[in-house]
């Protein structure tokens, strides 16, 4: 279940919404200071909850959910929020002041949060599912460790990116291997068919007395004598 969501530019929160009370906003402010501006996505465990985020074009889309919630749904929610946010604000999102978009966009966060908590199998979720295959490789880390390590956070993000790239390369290599094996089978079957055809012609020629098959041709003179 998703209980909190925000959209930020660096440390500047542009809009946020929560369905519960708690001090998790304090944790998110500290976490925002550690998230790099480069595009990426990740999950961090904090007690009984998990913070999920993705960064696209310098904007951070973050949500907090309980540990029972599926990461696929959380990242589907973030992808949906990103799409709506970019559609509404375009390039103006890079110049907005803190909470300048909260009054306008917080209701959207609330509506989509409720939607993904109540109907995760809807058409909207299926529409973005294809874009979320990379979530399978998203790393999960304890948020306290990240906040303590500081500079090691960049290495953690880089490792996540490498895992995603390796997964993509593996998938591409698998497709190429399947294609190569398919055409190899086609080539082998073609060779087998050609050899079988040649052997068949040789056997027929041998049985009929030669290439012109004289033994297998009818004899007109013999037929006339029989008549």
Secondary structure, 3 states (H helix, E strand, C coil): CEEEEEEEECCEEEEEEECCCCCHHHHHHHHHCCCCCCCEEEEEEECCEEEEEEEECCEEEEEEEECCCCHHHHHHHHHHHHHHHHHHHHHHHHCCCCCCCHHHHHHHHHHHHHHHHHCCCCHHHHHHHHHHHHHHHCCEEEHHHHHHHCCHHHHHHHHHHHHHHHHHHHHHHHHHHHHHHHHHHHHHHHHHHHHHHHHHHHHHHHHCCCCCCHHHCCCHHHHHHHC
